[in-house]
Amino acid sequence: MHDPSSTPQAADRPKAVHASAARPKSLLAVAVLLVLGVSAPLVARAESPWITHPAAPKADAEAAPIALQFRREVTLKAAPKTALVRVSADNRFVLFVNGRRVGAGPARGDLKHWRYERFDLAPYLKPGLNVLAARVWNDASMAPLAQVSARTGFSMTPETSTLTWASTGPAWRVRRDESRTVAPGMVQVQAAVGRTFYAAGPPETLDGAKADWSWTATRSTATDWVAASPALAPGEASPWTLVSDALPHMAYTPAPIGRLARAEGAGQTTFPNAPLTVPANSEAVLLLDAGKVEAAYPALTVTGGQGARITLTYAEALYAADKTRLSDRAQVEGGQALGLSDTILPDGGAQRLYQPYWWRVWRFLEVRVKTGAQPLTLNKAERFRTGYPFQAKARFASSDPALDQIWRIGWDTARVDAHETYQDSSYWEQLQYIGDTRLQALITYAVTGDTRLPVQAIDAIEHSTLNGLPRSAYPSRSDQSIPPFTLLWIGMLHDYWMHAPDTAPLKRNLAGMRGVLDWYGGYVGASGLIKHTPGWQFVDWRPGLSEMPQAGEPPRPDSCVISLSYVGALKQAAQLETALGDPARASADLAKAKAAAAAVRAQCWDAGRGLFANTPEKKAFSQHANALAVLYDVADATQQAAILERVTVRGKGLEPPHGITGVSYYFAFYLARAFEHAGLGDRYLELLDTWRGMLGKNFTTWPESDDPSRSDTHAWSAHPTADLLTLVAGVQPAAPGFASVRVTPHLGALTKLDAAIAHPRGLIETRYVRDGDHLTAIVTLPAGVEGVFEWRGRRMALKPGANRLDLTQAIAPAP
């Protein structure tokens, strides 16, 4: 899965093998392995000690940000053919061997599920002297909110008995890296753009004068190396329960830095294509445009410039004078780069490479240079793209170029916001929120078929359970609760059940699912509706649907919208219980769903308006309540189409009629599925008029909300990338585990479509051509997969391989 062009190369290959996979139980077992041709040194060793700096805080409560450098010099008679090690750290590490970057980690988790990464050091080793080195840092309270910690430490455990020299212990040496300091990110970002929320990596200052530029080399010139000390006291239980990271290593792939969009004070320059020298006692400002928003590690190589200051500012888009984003996201004229900034203080040396420890997200990178008494040469600017190393298998190409662009931008957004966890916004928060994550997982299934990141998310959400409910986002140091999101987690379980054959992740999370429903069962009021509960009653960023309870306020009315979500979760849970759990529990869930649906019909239906209200007071109406009522069949089937017509406006995308609260880009996912459920699937492409409007603003990733938007890279707005495959090309699972397929295209005005979607057994490919009243469809299914094709009331069987369907009868116009 790892991109072979990225730096870690072969070291990532063995990662999927669990450390205990080849552990012999006895000498007899070792002998058997030898007979079978398996080398006996594949005996996994006990976990090596965690080490730290003697001056490092011993408890997280005492912690201040700290950066450490570890090294171990080893002389080898010959380089081994394999040298497998398990590596972990708190918080983060980057591992080097003989000055070459091997990899980084650990993937985020919590203390009960602390990841270790697996590397093969052999490709980096040589006969003679070798240097193992690791950069380890812990940004304490300034770390991303998604980063959990116990205390600063580092551990390397060899997997073979011949590699004892790799085990962490007193033979390793350590020094504090005083060249890197951090500051509170929220303070810096709010000073730049005004009131906002920021919870990602802190701004870094890299001071070349305090750096040991030789710390990974054969000989280090630093004089402050000391013997590493144990991170734990004698007999102290480890706070970290180590588990193998089931994900591939994150990408670290060289990528173009972009073009020079604007230069001030630099004279004629072709930077970054050629070096640029900034004279002494002067200033230069360079604006680089990467062409689209990406997540990457920036790197800057400079010469000279002692006493200079370089500021790197990262922006998804440029800002106007009033600190709102320019409407045209590609616009440079009149725009300023505002947001997170890193600082470089050069020491005057030649060819110094400066790179922040944590990756950044940007389209525009401003390089601001102010020199002192010495000129500074910017030799090179680089970026190394990072993120989950997806292999995209799906495709979408239609007779409408705008739809193709919407599909591609959605996939780019999903990529930028997928790392060791899903992230709501990689620039701003990097938190794995349940509501966002459900949609991100569906994109992953459709485009890649890779279930590893979704399974990580499903498990992490359950691991976060506190006071009976999973937290809103996890991993996280926050205890924030968004109870309605937990109902969507049940939907996420159901989605996985339909897409993936392996049911083990579901079985181990059934208890957590039951816990959510039991918690909500305690808040079913006398009316049969869900009462106002503790926690943030977030449904969507819309008035009346994002209520944060305040101390001392009077009780809020029962919620029809959350009651509808409860109905859907109960129905989904009942299906999971029937297939994998307790049939009696399934019957009870269905009975509760029936009762809740009846309560919604009795108290939330306004016959005069022909709509469901948000509360029994019937003062507020929304697309949300009515979409959910249709989707979960609380609305009578004969009324569903009319209800959706009343809450939307033809030709206006997501825009609602007057007096109706409309969905955001995020909640449009549920509105789209309601349209399909009500038999209005051909109306789906009309909803995408809202995304067509964003194309006119030159977005390269989809934003969090309509302008003014905080985040321009928010994957909850990217669900059309999955919808274009599942609703328009029409390919969906017809049975759990995608065991069979239902293909129901909704082409709208399209005359041609070539689309493919990932399936556990391969690709499902669809090709459609419409010529007047005639439709030709070619549907190709993987071996062993059958299905059904549905079109305008006709139903035809699909067999493995290519199925050609010529529908020559007249096709009625779309409703």
MARVO-422503 format. One record per residue (C-alpha): y, z, x. Coordinates in steps of 0.02 Angstrom, whole numbers, plus 32768, in hexadecimal, padded with zeros to 4 digits. Layout:
<rs>
YZX/...
</rs>
This chain:
<rs>
800080008000/8076801E8091/80E57F8E80C5/80A07F57816F/814F7F2B81AC/81877FE081A1/818B80548237/80FA80CB8212/807E80398215/7FCA806A8232/7FEA8124822B/7FF7811A816E/7F5180C38154/7ED98158814D/7F4881BF80DD/7EDF81B28041/7E4A82088092/7E4782C28069/7E3B83348100/7D9A838480C2/7D4382E18098/7CD582DD8133/7CBF83968155/7C0983BD8188/7BC484608145/7B4F848681D7/7B0B844D827F/7A8383F2821E/7B0B839581BF/7B5E83668264/7AB8832182A1/7AA382BE8201/7B4F82748217/7B24824282C9/7A8581ED828D/7AEB8191820A/7B658158828F/7BF281CD825C/7C44822582EE/7C2E82E282ED/7CE483038321/7D1882D6826D/7D02838F8247/7DA383C981F5/7DEF8460824A/7E3984FA81FB/7EF284F181D3/7F5C8504826F/7FE3858B8277/808E856B822F/8111857782B7/81CD858882BA/825E85BB832A/826686738358/8316867D830F/82EB8624826B/82F9868D81CC/825286D88197/827486CF80DD/82C6864F806D/834186D0802C/838986E080DB/838E862680FB/842085C08137/84108508815F/83B384ED8202/837484578264/82EA846882E6/829983F98368/81E48418839A/818883C7842B/80DF83D1847E/80B5837B8522/800083438533/7FAA82EC85C3/7F1682808590/7E95822E85FF/7E8381A4857E/7ED1817C84D7/7E5A81A78447/7E23812183CD/7E568191833C/7EBE822E8338/7ECD82698284/7F4282FA8260/7F87835181C6/8041837681D1/80B283DD8163/81588438816D/81D4849B8107/8244844380D5/8230839B812B/81F1834D81CC/81F782A9822A/8169829482A7/81798236834B/80FA820D83D3/813C81CE8479/81E481AD842B/819F8142839D/81B4817482E7/81098195829A/813981CE81ED/818F82518184/816F82D080FB/8132833680A9/813882EE7FFA/819183667F86/812E83E67F24/813484A17F07/80EF85317F6D/804A852F7F0F/803984757F2D/8087845A7FD9/805D83AE801E/801F838180C9/802782CF810C/7F9B827C816C/7FBA82118206/7F5581BD828E/7FAF81DD8332/7F3C816B8398/7FA780CD838F/8036812E83DF/7FD78187846A/7FB6814B851C/7F5B818885B7/7FC282068619/8054826C85D8/80778264851C/80FF82BC84B9/80E382F28406/8189831C83B3/81C2834D8306/826C835E82B7/826683E78233/82F5842081C6/831684948135/83BA848180DB/839E85208075/8413852C7FDF/846684888011/83C384278006/83A783B27F73/838784177ED5/82DA83C67ECD/82AC84157F75/824884B77F6C/823785278005/81EA85C88047/822D85CC80F9/82418555818B/819F852581DE/8133849B8227/8077847F822C/800583FD827B/7F4A840B8265/7ED2839582BF/7E408354825A/7DC9834882ED/7D8C83C7836B/7DC5835983FD/7E7C836783CD/7E9D841F83E7/7F3483EE8450/7F8983B083B0/7F7B84568354/801E84B3833C/802A85588396/808285AB8429/806785138498/80EA84BA8432/81A084D28462/823584D383EF/82F384CE83F4/837D84D68373/83D2842F8357/84878464834D/84C183B08345/84A283A78289/84FD840E8207/850783FB814A/8584842780C2/857584418005/855E83967FB6/85A783C27F0C/864A83FD7F5B/865F835F7FC0/863382E77F34/86A1833E7EB3/873283397F2E/8717827D7F3B/86FA82477E87/872A82DB7E19/86C183487DAA/860B83127DAE/855C83527DD3/850983347E7B/8463837F7EB2/841F830A7F39/842583147FF8/84BA836A804A/853C831180B5/8510831A816D/85798324820A/852782E382A9/857C831F8349/854582B983DF/858B8336845B/850E83B9841F/84788344841A/83E6833D8493/83D18282849D/832E829484FE/82D1830E848E/824482938464/823E82478512/81C6826E85A1/824282EA85E7/82C383468580/8367837685D2/83868407855B/837884B585A6/836685198506/82B084F384DE/824B858F84B6/819785AE8485/817B859583CB/815B8635836B/80EB865282D3/81408630822D/80D586B981DD/80C0876E8210/801187A88245/7FA587B681AA/802C876D8139/7FEB86F780B2/802E864880BD/80AF86208036/8076856A803D/7FD685337FE7/7FB4848F8040/7F7283FA7FE1/7F5983478018/7FE482D07FE7/7F9282527F75/802381D77F86/803D8153800C/80C48177808C/817181448055/81B0809F8099/821D80968134/82427FDD813F/82CF7F86819D/83437F2B8126/83E77ECB813A/847F7F3D813E/84E77EC180DA/85857E5B80F2/86317E928126/86937E938083/87377ED880C6/87817F0E816D/88207F6E818F/88667F8F823C/87D77F338291/88287E8B82B0/87B57DF482B3/87047E3382A9/86567DF5827D/860D7EA48273/85837ECD8249/85447E288290/85947E518337/85D87EF18388/86887F2A8365/86F67F9183DA/87798001838D/88038026840C/883580D6843F/88A9813683CB/889280C08339/883B80B28291/87CA80308242/877980298197/86E67FB68177/86967F9C80CD/85E47F5980CE/85977F118030/84D87F17802D/84D57EA37F95/847A7F1F7F25/845B7FD97F18/83CE80167F87/838780BB7FC7/838480B98084/839E81178126/844080DB8177/844C80D28235/84E080AF82A6/84D9808B8360/857A80A783C1/85BA80AB8473/864A811484B3/86C38160843A/86C88212847B/873D82718407/872981F0837C/86F7821282C9/868D819B8261/867A81B581A7/85F2815C8144/8612815A8089/858E811D800F/85BA80D17F66/8553807E7EDE/85F380247EAC/86AA802E7EDC/872A80997E80/87D680757E3B/886D80E07E61/884681517DCC/879981767E17/873C81147D93/86C7808B7DC9/87057FD87DC8/86BC7F817D32/867D7EF27D9E/85FF7F467E10/860D7EBB7E90/86CA7EC67E9A/87157EF37F42/87CE7ED07F2B/882B7F6C7EF6/87917FD97F07/877280727F71/86D080BF7FAE/86C381717F6B/863181E87F6A/85B982377FE5/85EB8228809D/8598824D8143/85FA826B81E4/85D282348296/86288280832E/85FD821183C3/85E68260846F/861E81C884D2/85718193850A/852D80E28509/84C0809C847D/84B78140841C/84528130837C/848F81A082EE/842981AF824E/843A823181C3/839A829381A9/8391826A80EF/839C81BF809C/842F81848035/844D810E7FA4/84D480897FA7/850C7FD97F8C/85B17FF07FE7/85B7804C808E/8662807680D3/866B8093818F/870E80EA81B8/873581008271/87C0816682BE/87BE8166837C/880881DE83F9/883081BC84AE/8796815084C8/876E80AA8472/86D080A0840B/8659800F83F8/85F37FFD835A/855A7FA983A3/84ED7F9C830A/84DF7FD48256/84307FDD8209/83D88018816F/832280428151/82EF802F809C/828880BF8057/823080EF7FB7/818480E77F6A/812B804E7FB5/81027FF87F12/80A77F527F0E/80F37EF37E7D/806E7E8A7E25/80C37E5E7D82/81397DCD7D65/81AF7D8F7CDE/81FD7CE17CD9/82407C9A7C37/82AD7C117BF0/833B7C917BED/837B7CB57C9F/83D77D507C61/83347DA17C2C/82E87D7C7CD5/837C7DD17D27/836E7E687CB4/82B67E777CE4/82DB7E6F7DA0/836C7EEA7D9A/83027F667D39/827A7F5B7DBD/82F97F757E49/833A800E7DED/828A80537DDA/826A80397E94/830980917ECC/82DF81287E60/822981397E95/8200819D7F32/8188822F7F4B/81B382567E97/820B81F27E11/82C582137E15/834582087D8B/83CC81CB7E02/83A981BE7EBB/846181C67EE8/8492825A7E7D/840282CE7E56/835482957E8F/830282FD7E06/826282D17DAB/829A82EC7CF6/821382DA7C72/827682667BFF/82A081EE7C8C/81F581FA7CDC/819481C47C42/81F1811E7C41/81E481097CFE/812781217CF5/8119809A7C70/817780217CE1/8101804F7D6F/8066802D7D06/80A87F847CCC/80E87F417D71/80717F8D7DF0/7FDB7FDE7D9B/7FEB806A7E1C/7FCA81117DC6/7FE481857E5A/809D81AB7E40/808781C47D83/7FF6823D7DA2/8061829D7E1E/80E782AB7D98/807082DF7D0D/802883697D7B/80D083A27DBD/811583B77D0E/808384287CDE/809684897D81/814884B27D50/811785147CB4/818385AE7C9D/8186861E7C03/810D85AB7BAA/816485047BC8/817484897C58/822184847CA3/829683F17C86/827B83AA7D35/820283D37DC1/81F583F37E50/829984517E4B/82E684F77E7A/833284FD7DCC/82DF854F7D36/833A84DD7CBB/82DD84C37C17/82EE842B7BA6/826A844E7B20/827383A27ACB/824383527B71/819E83B07B6E/816F83537ACF/818E82B27B2F/811882F17BB7/808E82EB7B34/80C282377B15/80B3821B7BD0/8002825E7BCD/7FD981E87B3F/802681557B9D/7FB9817A7C34/7F1F81877BC4/7F3F80D87B81/7F60808A7C2C/7EE980DE7CA8/7E2B80EF7CA4/7E2681937D07/7E3582217C8A/7E2D82B17D08/7EEB82C77D0D/7EEC82D77C50/7E5E83547C46/7EB083C97CC2/7F5383C17C5F/7F0E83DD7BAF/7F3184977BBB/7FE684747BE8/7FF483FC7B56/7FB284817AE0/802C84FE7B27/80BF848D7AFB/808584787A47/805F85317A34/810E855B7A74/815D84E479F7/80EB8526796E/814585CB797F/81E985777952/81B1852278B2/822085737831/8204859A777B/824784ED7754/81BB849D77B8/823A84567833/8257848878E8/82D9851178F5/8358851B7980/82F885537A1A/8327859E7AC1/835385217B48/83B984827B4A/839B841E7AAA/83B583787B03/837D82DC7AA8/83FE825E7AE8/84AE82597B2F/84FA824F7A83/856082C97A18/84EF833E79B8/8457830A7A20/847D83657AC2/849884187A8D/849F84A27B0E/848F854C7AB8/851F85C37AD6/851486807AD8/854786CF7A33/8554862E79D0/85108629791D/846485DC7905/846585207900/841184C27871/835E848A787D/834883E678D9/83008350787F/830382EC7922/82A0836A7987/822C838578F3/820782CA78F8/81E282D579B3/816D8366798B/811182FA790B/80F88271798C/80BB82EB7A11/803E83397998/7FF7828F796A/7FE8825D7A21/7F9883037A4E/7F1B82F079C1/7EE0824B7A09/7ECD82997AB5/7E70832F7A6F/7DFA82BE7A0D/7DCF82577AA7/7DD282DB7B30/7DE683897AEB/7DCA83ED7A4E/7DAD838E79A9/7DD7842B7945/7E7D843579A0/7E98837C7978/7E82839E78BF/7EFB843078C7/7F7C83C67922/7F70833E789F/7F8583BE7813/802284017869/806483517880/8049832D77C7/80A383CC7794/813683AC7809/814582F877CE/814883337718/81D283B07743/823983277795/822582B476FE/825283417687/82EC838276E2/832D82F97754/831E825D76E8/83C082287694/838C81B77605/843F818075E6/8452813B7695/839D810C76AB/839B81667753/835B820277A9/83E1827F77DF/83EB82E3787F/83E483897822/83C183C2776F/847D83CF7756/847D830F7753/8528830477A3/84F5829F783C/84858206784C/844481B078E7/83DA81237926/837281AC797A/8336820278DB/8310815F7884/82B9810D7917/824681A47929/822681AB786D/81ED80F67874/818D81047917/8127819B78DC/8110815B7829/817381E777D9/81CF815B7781/816780FD7703/812980577748/81807FF976BC/8229804376EF/821F803677AB/826C7F8A77C5/82FC7FB07750/8320805677A7/83308000784F/839F7F7A7806/8414800377C6/842980557871/84477FB778D7/84BE7F2378D2/847A7E7478EC/84C37E237988/850A7EC779CC/847E7F057A3B/846D7FC27A2E/85147FD879D6/84FD80397933/855A8023788E/85ED80957868/85B681467846/8511813878A6/84F981877952/84AF810379C4/842C81177A4B/845681127B04/840480997B7B/837F811F7B93/835081417ADF/835280877AB7/829D808B7AF3/826C80E67A53/82D9807779E5/82837FDD7A2E/81D780227A09/820C804B7958/823F7F95793F/81957F5B797B/813B7FDC7911/81997FA37876/81687EEC7891/82147EBD78D5/81DC7E9A7987/82397DF5798D/82DA7E58797A/82BB7EAD7A22/83137E277A88/83B07E447A20/83B47EF97A5B/83BD7EB77B0D/84697E707AEA/84A67F187B2B/84537EF57BD4/84957E437BD1/85427E8E7BC7/851F7EF37C64/84EF7E547CC0/85A37E1F7CAD/85D67EB87D12/85667E867DA4/84F87F207DA2/84697F157E1F/84167FB27DDA/842B7FF87D2A/84A480897D0C/848981307CB8/84FA81097C25/858680987BED/862880A67C4E/8668811A7C8D/85BB81357CD8/859A81B87D5D/84FE81637DA0/84E780A97DBC/843080BC7DE9/83D481127D5C/832280DE7D37/8320811B7C83/8387807F7C5C/8306800C7CAE/828180107C25/82A37F597BF2/82417F297C8E/81A77F727C3A/81DC7F3E7B8B/81ED7E867BBA/81367E8A7BEC/80F47EF77B5F/81637EC47ACD/819A7E127AF6/81037DD17B55/80AA7E497AE1/80227E927B50/7FEE7F447B25/7F517FAF7B31/7EE57FA57A95/7E7380337ACC/7E7F80C87B43/7E77809C7BFB/7EB27FEC7BD3/7DFB7FC97BA9/7E327F3F7B34/7ED47EE17B19/7F457EB47A88/7FBB7E227AA5/80457E137A23/80D77DAE7A69/81867DBD7A22/81DD7D277A6E/827A7D217A05/82D37C807A36/82747C697ADA/82227BC07AF2/81C57BEB7B92/81827C897BDE/81127CA87C75/80EC7D617C85/80667DCE7CD3/80457E887CC3/7FDD7EFB7D2F/7F347F367CED/7EB47FAB7D3E/7E417F157D58/7EC47E997D92/7F4E7E347D40/7F637E037C8B/7FC17D5E7C8D/801A7D0E7BFB/806A7C627BEE/80C47C2C7B50/81137B857B24/816A7B687A7D/81937AB97A42/81E07ABB7998/815F7B077924/80D47B0579A4/80A17B8E7A1C/802B7B7A7AAD/7FF07C1E7AF9/7F827C337B92/7F487CE67BAA/7EDE7D0F7C42/7E807DB37C44/7E287E067CD8/7D6B7E077CE2/7D1C7E827C6A/7DB67E8F7BFA/7DBE7E4F7B48/7E457E597AC5/7E9B7E0E7A30/7F307D9A7A1C/7FA17DB47985/80247D3B7949/80787D2A789F/7FE97D7A7843/7F627D1D78A3/7EE57D7D790E/7E7A7D2A7995/7DFC7D727A10/7E1F7D6B7ACB/7D957D637B4D/7D997D827C09/7DE87CF17C67/7E607C6F7C23/7E787C637B67/7EDB7BCE7B26/7F217BDE7A77/7F777B4A7A22/7FCF7B837986/80047AE47930/802D7B2C7887/80E07B457854/812B7BE37899/819C7C447826/82467C71786E/82597D1D78B8/82997DA0783D/
</rs>
